[in-house]
Every structure is written in C-alpha cells, then in structure tokens.
Amino acid sequence: MTATLTPSRRDMLKAAGALAVTTLPTGKALAQVTAPAQVTVPFSSGTERPKTEVPAQACDSHIHIFSTRFPASPHWKGQPVADSDVAAYRLFQQRIGTSRTVVVTPSTYGIDNRATLDGVAQLGASARAVVVVDLDVTEAELKDMAARGAVGIRVNFVTPQSWGVTTAERLEAMARKVHPLNWHVQVYMTGDQIADHAEVLARLPTPLVIDHLARLLPGQGPNHRAVPVVRKLLDGGRTWMKLSGAYLNTTSGPPAYADATEVARLFAKAAPERMVWGSDWPHRGEKHMPDDAGLFDLLAEWAPGEAARRRILVENPATLYGFGRS
C-alpha cells in the first residue's frame, strides 16, 4: 500500500476530531456539510466524493474495525491486524457522506468482540454491532452486548473460525440462542453453500441477513443454482441481502463490475424493502484497494431512482438495525 493511502495517525485523528464536533443542520447529509472536494482515506483508492447524492442518515451496513490495541485470535493465520480504526473510518464517512454504521466482527478476531464494541462505543448512537459468539456464550453476555449496541450475530462458513468448521447444526443452535433477544443472524456463505443449506436457512427462527451478494461464482451470476434459493428466501419476507462486496463477485472488475452488477440488480428488484448497502471497508485481503466512491456510485446502477436508494440507505437499515428507536 502506498503512502498516499495511509496518512499519519496524527492526521487521521485531527481530521476525525474536526468531523466529530461538527453539528449538522437538519436534513443535511454529512458529506454535504463537512466534506471537501477530495479526501484521502486509508485502505481506499481515489479521493473524489461520490457522484450520487447521499441522503441524510445514510447507513454503511458492513464495515470492520481493527485496532492493534486488540490482538488477533490465536486461530488466525491470515493478514495481521493493522489500525483501521474509528479515526480512519471517520475519514471514510467524511469522504463518502454516510453517517450511520454497522460494525461487524471479522474472522481475524474470532469470538473476541472488543474491537467491534469499542468502535461502536466511539461512534455512538449512529452505530450498531454484529458480533461473533461461540455456543457457550451466556444469556448474560448476550444481554451485555445488546446493551452496547449489538443487534445480531454473524455465522461464517467461508473463512477460518476459532471453533473450526462451521456446520448447519451450529448455525441452527446459534439462531435459537439469540432468537429471544430479537436479533438477526447474518450468514457469510458461498453461493454453493447457500444452495446446499436451503432448508436450514428457510427454517431459522430469526431474520436472516445474507452477506456480499450471496458470493455467487463469477461467470455464473444469475444462472447459479443458489439464485432460486435466495429468491425464495427473499420472497418469504424474513431474509435481507447486503448489497456489498462487488469486488468479491467479479471477473470483469472495476469500475463497472458488470457481472456483480447483474446479480445486484436482480436481488434489488426482487425485494427492495429488504436490501441494505455496505462498503466492506477496510477491504481486507484486497491487493488493490477499491475506490469507495465508485463502489457507492454502483448503487445507482443497482437500484435506479432516488426513492429506491433512500430506502436501501436509510429506511431499510433503520428497520433492520433499530436506528431511531429509543
């Protein structure tokens, strides 16, 4: 990563502090008030703001917070922890213009949710957490995390987990455990895994959130065997989709991500009332950092129309994550 993508921590803190004390006029999006024409953001290429209008209270429904104050889980053998913390993310918000955030515990931290919950505490009422827990988590521990902004759990079938292989039995057990809290279950699965677990996903007692456009194999897209499964889940009324991770679902690549765009349009048209958008910042594992303004502007291709985008960016996240509730 080049130096232009990683400003000094002093610069990040200074910019984040300036942003934090800004009072927003009613009805104004963050970017409309505070963002200069160009902002350099760590772990992101480009400096321009989005071309698409960003509504007030727009939510970035999928980010990860990393801090070297919190070490990686002992099971983790991948990319080491680097500071992509709240100070850095404030610069992202300044550039893109979103103001609400959902912080998701990454595989790097296993079942250690300290970095996530610390990030939510710093971000305040405009943030929620999706945490990762093991089968032995207690009711008291879940309630404590709920009081600190947690609204769901993530069950990951794709990347290494501290407990080893994720099974359907574990998924169902975890869903039963968090159901009394009215939490949702977010699953990170490949398209093939979604197809293989269709019956299990359909009978979960909780709302279901599917990560990253269902991770369909590039080249198959709408013809992948998981598509009818996802469509049936969406039609059932309790499944949500994260319109995120275009760069995880493409062979055609930026800036258009044509293959991922075809899939995103299909899902957004099927259930616009249960779509949310996420940046997936800080884009862990990517050799070439994507342009986050370009990723945001893809939403205009996926969901044409200002009303549709407001639904995806503001109204749907408010419903799913509880923004605005006392």
C-alpha positions as CSV (number, residue, x, y, z in Angstrom):
1,M,0.0,0.0,0.0
2,T,1.4,3.4,-1.0
3,A,1.9,6.2,1.4
4,T,-0.8,8.3,-0.3
5,L,-3.4,5.8,1.0
6,T,-2.1,5.8,4.6
7,P,-1.9,9.3,6.2
8,S,-0.2,9.5,9.6
9,R,-2.3,8.7,12.7
10,R,-1.9,12.3,13.8
11,D,-3.6,13.5,10.5
12,M,-6.3,10.9,10.9
13,L,-7.1,11.9,14.5
14,K,-7.1,15.6,13.6
15,A,-9.5,15.1,10.7
16,A,-11.7,12.8,12.7
17,G,-11.8,15.2,15.6
18,A,-12.8,18.0,13.3
19,L,-15.6,15.9,11.9
20,A,-16.9,14.7,15.3
21,V,-17.5,18.2,16.6
22,T,-19.5,19.4,13.5
23,T,-23.2,20.0,14.1
24,L,-25.3,19.0,11.1
25,P,-28.2,21.2,10.1
26,T,-31.5,19.3,10.0
27,G,-31.9,17.3,6.8
28,K,-28.3,17.7,5.6
29,A,-26.2,14.7,4.8
30,L,-22.8,14.5,6.4
31,A,-20.9,15.0,3.1
32,Q,-23.0,18.0,2.2
33,V,-21.8,19.9,5.2
34,T,-18.3,18.7,6.0
35,A,-16.5,17.1,3.1
36,P,-14.1,18.9,1.0
37,A,-13.9,18.1,-2.7
38,Q,-11.2,15.4,-2.1
39,V,-10.4,13.3,0.9
40,T,-7.6,10.7,1.3
41,V,-8.9,7.7,3.2
42,P,-6.8,4.8,4.5
43,F,-7.4,1.5,2.8
44,S,-9.3,3.1,-0.1
45,S,-8.1,4.3,-3.5
46,G,-9.2,7.6,-5.1
47,T,-10.0,10.9,-3.3
48,E,-13.2,12.1,-5.0
49,R,-16.6,12.2,-3.4
50,P,-19.4,10.1,-4.8
51,K,-21.2,11.4,-7.9
52,T,-24.5,10.1,-6.5
53,E,-26.4,12.1,-3.9
54,V,-26.1,10.7,-0.4
55,P,-29.2,11.1,1.7
56,A,-29.1,12.2,5.3
57,Q,-28.8,9.3,7.8
58,A,-27.4,7.0,5.1
59,C,-26.1,3.8,6.6
60,D,-23.0,1.9,5.7
61,S,-24.2,-1.5,6.8
62,H,-21.0,-3.5,6.7
63,I,-17.6,-2.4,7.9
64,H,-14.9,-3.9,10.2
65,I,-12.9,-2.1,12.8
66,F,-9.4,-3.2,13.6
67,S,-7.1,-1.9,16.2
68,T,-3.6,-3.0,17.3
69,R,-4.9,-2.5,20.8
70,F,-6.7,-5.8,20.3
71,P,-4.6,-8.8,19.1
72,A,-5.8,-11.3,16.6
73,S,-7.4,-14.5,17.7
74,P,-4.9,-17.4,18.2
75,H,-6.6,-19.3,15.4
76,W,-5.9,-16.6,12.8
77,K,-3.1,-17.2,10.4
78,G,-4.0,-14.6,7.8
79,Q,-3.4,-10.9,7.3
80,P,-2.2,-9.4,10.6
81,V,-4.1,-6.7,12.5
82,A,-3.5,-3.1,11.2
83,D,-5.1,0.0,12.5
84,S,-8.2,0.6,10.5
85,D,-10.0,2.1,13.5
86,V,-12.6,4.7,14.2
87,A,-10.3,7.6,13.4
88,A,-9.6,6.2,10.0
89,Y,-13.3,5.4,9.4
90,R,-14.3,8.9,10.2
91,L,-12.3,10.0,7.1
92,F,-14.3,7.4,5.1
93,Q,-17.5,9.0,6.4
94,Q,-16.2,12.5,5.6
95,R,-15.4,11.4,2.0
96,I,-18.5,9.3,1.2
97,G,-21.1,11.1,3.3
98,T,-22.7,8.2,5.3
99,S,-23.4,8.8,8.9
100,R,-24.8,5.5,10.3
101,T,-22.7,2.4,10.5
102,V,-22.9,-1.3,11.3
103,V,-19.6,-2.8,12.6
104,V,-19.2,-6.5,12.0
105,T,-16.7,-8.6,13.9
106,P,-14.2,-10.1,11.4
107,S,-12.8,-13.6,11.4
108,T,-9.4,-12.1,12.4
109,Y,-10.8,-11.6,16.0
110,G,-12.5,-15.0,16.4
111,I,-15.1,-14.6,19.2
112,D,-13.3,-11.5,20.6
113,N,-15.7,-8.7,20.0
114,R,-13.8,-6.0,21.9
115,A,-12.6,-4.1,18.8
116,T,-16.2,-4.1,17.4
117,L,-17.9,-3.0,20.6
118,D,-15.2,-0.4,21.3
119,G,-15.7,1.0,17.8
120,V,-19.5,1.2,18.3
121,A,-18.9,3.0,21.7
122,Q,-16.8,5.6,19.9
123,L,-19.2,6.0,17.1
124,G,-22.2,6.4,19.4
125,A,-25.9,6.1,18.7
126,S,-25.2,6.2,15.0
127,A,-23.6,2.7,15.1
128,R,-24.7,-0.9,15.7
129,A,-22.7,-4.1,16.1
130,V,-23.0,-7.6,14.6
131,V,-20.9,-9.9,16.8
132,V,-19.4,-13.4,16.6
133,V,-20.0,-15.8,19.5
134,D,-19.5,-19.5,20.3
135,L,-22.0,-22.0,21.5
136,D,-21.1,-21.5,25.2
137,V,-22.0,-17.8,25.2
138,T,-24.2,-17.0,28.2
139,E,-27.5,-15.1,28.2
140,A,-25.9,-12.5,30.4
141,E,-23.1,-12.0,27.9
142,L,-25.5,-11.6,25.1
143,K,-27.6,-9.1,27.0
144,D,-24.5,-7.1,27.9
145,M,-23.6,-6.9,24.2
146,A,-27.1,-5.9,23.3
147,A,-26.9,-3.0,25.8
148,R,-23.7,-2.0,24.0
149,G,-25.3,-1.9,20.5
150,A,-25.2,-5.5,19.3
151,V,-28.3,-6.4,17.2
152,G,-27.2,-9.7,15.6
153,I,-24.6,-12.4,15.1
154,R,-22.5,-13.4,12.1
155,V,-22.1,-17.1,11.3
156,N,-19.3,-17.6,8.8
157,F,-18.9,-20.6,6.6
158,V,-16.2,-19.1,4.3
159,T,-13.1,-18.0,6.3
160,P,-11.4,-19.8,9.2
161,Q,-13.2,-19.7,12.6
162,S,-11.9,-20.2,16.1
163,W,-14.2,-23.2,16.6
164,G,-13.1,-24.9,13.3
165,V,-15.6,-25.9,10.7
166,T,-19.0,-24.2,10.8
167,T,-21.9,-26.6,10.5
168,A,-25.6,-26.4,9.8
169,E,-26.2,-27.7,13.4
170,R,-24.1,-24.8,14.8
171,L,-26.0,-22.3,12.7
172,E,-29.3,-23.5,14.0
173,A,-28.2,-23.7,17.6
174,M,-26.9,-20.1,17.5
175,A,-30.1,-18.9,15.9
176,R,-32.1,-20.5,18.7
177,K,-29.8,-18.9,21.3
178,V,-30.2,-15.3,20.0
179,H,-33.8,-15.5,19.0
180,P,-35.1,-14.4,22.4
181,L,-33.2,-11.1,22.0
182,N,-34.9,-10.4,18.7
183,W,-31.5,-10.4,17.0
184,H,-30.9,-11.4,13.4
185,V,-28.4,-14.0,12.1
186,Q,-26.1,-12.8,9.3
187,V,-24.5,-15.6,7.3
188,Y,-21.4,-15.4,5.2
189,M,-21.7,-18.3,2.7
190,T,-20.7,-19.0,-0.8
191,G,-23.5,-19.5,-3.3
192,D,-22.9,-23.2,-3.3
193,Q,-23.2,-23.3,0.5
194,I,-26.4,-21.3,0.4
195,A,-27.9,-23.8,-2.1
196,D,-26.7,-26.8,0.0
197,H,-28.2,-25.3,3.2
198,A,-31.5,-24.1,1.6
199,E,-33.8,-26.0,4.0
200,V,-31.8,-25.0,7.1
201,L,-31.8,-21.3,6.2
202,A,-35.5,-21.3,5.5
203,R,-36.4,-22.7,8.9
204,L,-34.2,-20.4,11.1
205,P,-36.4,-18.7,13.8
206,T,-34.6,-15.4,13.3
207,P,-34.5,-12.9,10.5
208,L,-31.7,-13.9,8.1
209,V,-29.2,-11.5,6.5
210,I,-27.1,-12.8,3.6
211,D,-23.6,-11.3,3.1
212,H,-22.0,-9.9,0.0
213,L,-24.5,-10.6,-2.8
214,A,-24.5,-14.3,-1.8
215,R,-21.0,-14.8,-3.1
216,L,-22.0,-16.4,-6.4
217,L,-19.3,-17.7,-8.6
218,P,-18.3,-15.1,-11.1
219,G,-19.2,-16.3,-14.6
220,Q,-22.4,-18.0,-13.4
221,G,-24.2,-15.0,-11.8
222,P,-28.0,-15.2,-12.3
223,N,-27.6,-18.7,-13.6
224,H,-26.0,-20.0,-10.3
225,R,-28.0,-22.7,-8.5
226,A,-28.2,-20.5,-5.4
227,V,-30.2,-17.8,-7.1
228,P,-33.6,-19.5,-6.9
229,V,-32.8,-20.4,-3.3
230,V,-32.1,-16.8,-2.5
231,R,-35.1,-15.6,-4.4
232,K,-37.4,-18.0,-2.4
233,L,-35.8,-16.8,0.9
234,L,-36.4,-13.2,-0.1
235,D,-40.0,-13.9,-1.1
236,G,-40.5,-15.4,2.4
237,G,-40.3,-11.9,3.9
238,R,-37.7,-12.5,6.6
239,T,-34.5,-12.5,4.6
240,W,-32.3,-9.5,3.9
241,M,-29.4,-9.0,1.5
242,K,-26.3,-7.0,1.8
243,L,-25.5,-5.2,-1.4
244,S,-21.8,-5.2,-0.8
245,G,-18.6,-6.8,-1.9
246,A,-18.8,-6.2,-5.7
247,Y,-15.1,-6.9,-5.9
248,L,-15.6,-10.3,-4.3
249,N,-18.1,-11.3,-7.0
250,T,-16.4,-10.3,-10.3
251,T,-14.1,-11.3,-13.1
252,S,-14.9,-8.2,-15.2
253,G,-13.7,-5.9,-12.4
254,P,-13.8,-2.1,-11.8
255,P,-15.2,0.3,-12.3
256,A,-18.5,-1.2,-13.6
257,Y,-18.2,-4.7,-12.0
258,A,-20.6,-5.7,-14.7
259,D,-21.1,-9.3,-13.5
260,A,-21.7,-8.3,-9.9
261,T,-24.0,-5.5,-11.1
262,E,-26.2,-8.0,-12.9
263,V,-26.7,-10.0,-9.7
264,A,-27.2,-7.0,-7.5
265,R,-29.9,-5.6,-9.8
266,L,-31.7,-9.0,-9.7
267,F,-31.8,-9.0,-5.9
268,A,-32.6,-5.3,-5.5
269,K,-35.6,-5.7,-7.8
270,A,-36.8,-8.8,-6.1
271,A,-37.0,-7.3,-2.6
272,P,-36.1,-3.6,-2.4
273,E,-37.7,-3.4,1.0
274,R,-35.0,-5.8,2.4
275,M,-31.8,-4.6,0.8
276,V,-29.1,-2.7,2.7
277,W,-25.8,-1.4,1.3
278,G,-22.3,-1.9,2.8
279,S,-18.8,-0.7,1.8
280,D,-16.9,-3.7,3.4
281,W,-14.2,-1.2,4.4
282,P,-11.3,-1.7,5.1
283,H,-11.4,-4.3,2.3
284,R,-9.2,-6.8,4.0
285,G,-7.3,-9.2,1.7
286,E,-7.5,-7.0,-1.4
287,K,-4.2,-6.4,-3.1
288,H,-5.5,-3.3,-4.9
289,M,-7.8,-1.1,-2.8
290,P,-11.1,-0.3,-4.4
291,D,-12.4,3.2,-4.9
292,D,-15.1,3.6,-2.3
293,A,-16.8,6.5,-4.0
294,G,-17.0,4.3,-7.1
295,L,-18.4,1.4,-5.1
296,F,-21.0,3.8,-3.6
297,D,-22.0,5.0,-7.1
298,L,-22.7,1.5,-8.2
299,L,-25.8,1.6,-6.1
300,A,-27.3,4.0,-8.7
301,E,-26.9,1.2,-11.2
302,W,-28.2,-1.5,-8.9
303,A,-31.3,0.5,-7.7
304,P,-32.2,3.3,-10.1
305,G,-34.2,6.0,-8.6
306,E,-33.6,8.3,-5.6
307,A,-36.5,6.8,-3.6
308,A,-35.2,3.3,-4.0
309,R,-31.7,4.3,-2.9
310,R,-33.1,6.2,0.1
311,R,-35.0,3.0,1.0
312,I,-31.8,1.0,0.9
313,L,-29.5,3.5,2.6
314,V,-31.9,4.9,5.2
315,E,-35.2,3.3,5.7
316,N,-34.2,-0.4,5.5
317,P,-31.2,-0.1,7.8
318,A,-33.4,1.8,10.3
319,T,-35.8,-1.2,10.3
320,L,-33.2,-4.0,10.5
321,Y,-30.8,-2.4,12.9
322,G,-33.1,-0.3,15.0
323,F,-31.8,3.2,14.3
324,G,-34.0,5.8,15.7
325,R,-35.5,3.6,18.4
326,S,-35.4,4.8,22.0
